[in-house]
Amino acid sequence: MKNLNRKAEARRAAAGMESRADTLVIVESKHGSALKYGEWISNTLHSDMIPATRKYLGYASLYRNVIYIGWIKDGRIEKLNLLQQNYVNFNMDGKHIAVIGVGIGNPTDSYLKRIIAYNALDQFGDSFHYLPGAVDEKKRKAGDMNNIQHCLKNLGKLYEKEDAELIGERLVQGYDGISRNKIESIVDEITAVRNNTYRKDEPEEDGEDE
């Protein structure tokens, strides 16, 4: 098989680890928050990383642990459904699956419950983590406001009033909640799986206030 991540292999060799990675990070992002978190997690865990495209998703069948990271849009973690729909095809049974949603809401109980419900996370994966993302209002292109207006119209239908108002405010005014220390619980989880000490708990949120 073609090496998916030569830099990760070099890091593993330097750390005296096996050349074959046991963990794959799948990222739905070409730039921005989800990709940043994916790079941090992959570097820390010495894992391989691929984009969430049909071309590469099948590689998930070759790893013990799979971490999926995607931006939350209209309540859905983008492209996660591709992995869910191919659970059997990709031989996912028996693997440790961690799902990470990156968004701009605060991790209130009501918000997290909606995300879990919209993405069927009570039936898929071993854990769910929510990480705060970013919206840069200074880098918007001409057509971006049309997409934002569409999102704003749907917020009230998707979330509780307070959650919808906060997300709407951050969409318009911009927001940056990205922090490298937010990945610690994910790193700890995979480390525990590797050490055979992992115990499945309730879905996690990383920080009460973004």
C-alpha positions as CSV (number, residue, x, y, z in Angstrom):
1,M,0.0,0.0,0.0
2,K,1.2,3.5,-0.8
3,N,2.5,5.3,2.3
4,L,-0.3,7.8,3.3
5,N,1.8,9.9,5.5
6,R,5.6,9.8,5.3
7,K,6.1,12.5,7.9
8,A,4.1,10.5,10.4
9,E,6.2,7.4,9.6
10,A,9.4,9.4,10.2
11,R,8.1,10.7,13.5
12,R,7.3,7.1,14.6
13,A,10.7,5.9,13.6
14,A,12.4,8.7,15.5
15,A,10.3,7.9,18.6
16,G,11.3,4.2,18.4
17,M,7.7,3.1,17.5
18,E,6.5,0.6,15.0
19,S,6.5,1.9,11.4
20,R,2.9,0.8,11.0
21,A,0.4,3.3,12.5
22,D,-2.5,1.9,14.6
23,T,-4.5,5.1,14.3
24,L,-6.0,7.0,11.4
25,V,-7.2,10.6,11.6
26,I,-9.9,11.4,8.9
27,V,-10.5,15.1,8.4
28,E,-13.2,16.8,6.5
29,S,-11.5,20.2,5.9
30,K,-9.2,21.7,3.4
31,H,-8.3,24.5,5.7
32,G,-9.5,26.0,9.0
33,S,-10.4,24.6,12.4
34,A,-11.0,20.9,11.8
35,L,-7.7,20.6,9.8
36,K,-5.7,22.4,12.5
37,Y,-7.1,20.0,15.2
38,G,-6.4,17.0,12.9
39,E,-2.8,18.0,12.4
40,W,-2.3,18.5,16.1
41,I,-3.9,15.2,17.0
42,S,-2.0,13.3,14.2
43,N,1.3,14.8,15.2
44,T,0.8,14.0,18.9
45,L,-0.3,10.4,18.3
46,H,2.1,9.8,15.5
47,S,-0.8,8.7,13.4
48,D,-1.7,8.8,9.7
49,M,-4.1,11.4,8.4
50,I,-6.3,11.4,5.3
51,P,-9.0,13.7,3.9
52,A,-12.7,12.5,4.2
53,T,-13.2,11.7,0.5
54,R,-14.5,8.6,-1.2
55,K,-11.1,8.0,-2.7
56,Y,-9.4,7.5,0.7
57,L,-12.1,6.6,3.3
58,G,-11.6,2.9,2.6
59,Y,-8.2,3.0,4.3
60,A,-10.1,3.1,7.6
61,S,-10.3,-0.7,7.4
62,L,-6.6,-1.0,7.9
63,Y,-6.4,0.7,11.3
64,R,-7.2,-0.2,14.9
65,N,-8.4,3.3,15.9
66,V,-10.2,5.7,13.7
67,I,-10.7,9.4,14.6
68,Y,-13.1,11.4,12.4
69,I,-13.0,15.2,12.5
70,G,-15.6,17.4,10.8
71,W,-17.1,20.8,10.9
72,I,-20.7,21.1,12.2
73,K,-22.9,22.6,9.6
74,D,-26.7,22.8,10.0
75,G,-26.3,20.4,12.9
76,R,-24.5,17.8,10.8
77,I,-20.9,16.8,11.1
78,E,-19.9,17.1,7.5
79,K,-19.4,13.8,5.5
80,L,-19.6,11.7,8.6
81,N,-22.5,9.9,7.0
82,L,-20.1,8.5,4.3
83,L,-18.2,6.6,7.0
84,Q,-21.4,5.6,8.8
85,Q,-23.0,4.2,5.5
86,N,-19.9,2.2,4.8
87,Y,-19.5,0.7,8.3
88,V,-19.7,-2.8,7.0
89,N,-17.8,-2.2,3.7
90,F,-14.9,-0.7,5.7
91,N,-14.8,-3.5,8.3
92,M,-15.4,-1.0,11.1
93,D,-16.8,-3.5,13.6
94,G,-14.4,-4.0,16.5
95,K,-12.4,-0.8,15.8
96,H,-12.3,2.1,18.2
97,I,-14.1,5.0,16.6
98,A,-13.9,8.5,18.0
99,V,-16.0,11.3,16.4
100,I,-15.1,14.9,16.8
101,G,-17.4,17.8,15.8
102,V,-15.9,21.2,15.4
103,G,-18.3,24.2,15.8
104,I,-18.9,27.6,17.2
105,G,-21.6,26.9,19.8
106,N,-21.0,26.6,23.5
107,P,-21.0,22.9,24.6
108,T,-24.3,23.2,26.6
109,D,-26.2,20.1,27.3
110,S,-29.0,21.1,24.9
111,Y,-26.5,21.8,22.1
112,L,-24.6,18.6,22.4
113,K,-27.7,16.5,22.6
114,R,-28.9,18.0,19.3
115,I,-25.6,17.2,17.6
116,I,-25.6,13.7,19.0
117,A,-29.2,13.2,17.8
118,Y,-28.7,14.7,14.3
119,N,-25.6,12.6,13.7
120,A,-26.9,9.3,15.2
121,L,-23.9,9.3,17.6
122,D,-25.7,7.3,20.2
123,Q,-25.5,4.4,17.7
124,F,-22.2,5.1,16.1
125,G,-18.7,5.2,17.5
126,D,-17.2,4.8,21.0
127,S,-16.9,8.4,21.9
128,F,-17.9,11.9,20.8
129,H,-15.9,15.1,21.5
130,Y,-16.8,18.7,20.7
131,L,-14.1,21.2,19.9
132,P,-14.5,24.9,19.5
133,G,-13.7,26.2,16.0
134,A,-13.3,29.6,14.4
135,V,-15.0,31.9,12.0
136,D,-12.9,34.7,10.5
137,E,-15.1,37.5,9.4
138,K,-12.2,39.4,7.8
139,K,-11.5,36.6,5.2
140,R,-15.0,36.4,3.8
141,K,-15.6,36.4,0.1
142,A,-18.4,38.1,-1.7
143,G,-20.7,35.1,-1.7
144,D,-20.1,34.0,1.8
145,M,-22.8,36.2,3.3
146,N,-25.4,34.4,1.3
147,N,-24.4,31.1,2.9
148,I,-24.4,32.8,6.3
149,Q,-27.9,34.2,5.8
150,H,-29.1,30.7,4.9
151,C,-27.6,29.3,8.1
152,L,-29.1,32.1,10.2
153,K,-32.6,31.2,8.9
154,N,-32.2,27.6,10.0
155,L,-30.6,28.1,13.4
156,G,-33.9,28.5,15.2
157,K,-35.2,25.2,13.8
158,L,-32.1,23.4,14.8
159,Y,-31.2,24.5,18.2
160,E,-32.6,25.9,21.5
161,K,-33.1,29.7,21.5
162,E,-30.0,30.6,23.5
163,D,-27.8,28.2,21.5
164,A,-29.2,29.6,18.2
165,E,-28.6,33.2,19.2
166,L,-25.0,32.6,20.2
167,I,-24.1,30.7,17.1
168,G,-25.8,33.4,14.9
169,E,-23.9,36.1,16.7
170,R,-20.5,34.3,16.2
171,L,-21.3,33.6,12.5
172,V,-21.8,37.3,11.8
173,Q,-19.2,38.9,14.1
174,G,-16.5,36.2,13.9
175,Y,-15.1,33.9,16.6
176,D,-12.0,32.1,17.5
177,G,-12.1,29.3,20.1
178,I,-9.3,27.1,18.7
179,S,-6.8,25.9,21.4
180,R,-4.3,23.1,21.2
181,N,-4.9,22.0,24.8
182,K,-8.5,21.0,23.7
183,I,-7.2,17.8,22.1
184,E,-5.9,16.4,25.4
185,S,-8.9,14.3,26.1
186,I,-8.8,12.7,22.6
187,V,-5.1,12.0,23.0
188,D,-5.7,10.5,26.4
189,E,-8.5,8.3,25.0
190,I,-6.4,6.8,22.2
191,T,-3.5,6.3,24.6
192,A,-5.8,4.4,27.0
193,V,-7.0,2.2,24.1
194,R,-3.4,1.5,23.1
195,N,-2.7,0.5,26.8
196,N,-5.9,-1.5,27.0
197,T,-7.2,0.7,29.9
198,Y,-9.9,2.6,28.0
199,R,-13.4,2.6,29.6
200,K,-16.3,4.0,27.7
201,D,-18.0,7.0,29.4
202,E,-20.5,9.6,28.5
203,P,-19.9,11.8,25.4
204,E,-17.3,14.4,26.2
205,E,-17.2,18.1,25.7
206,D,-13.9,19.9,25.9
207,G,-14.5,23.1,27.9
208,E,-17.7,24.7,29.1
209,D,-17.0,28.1,27.6
210,E,-15.4,28.7,24.2
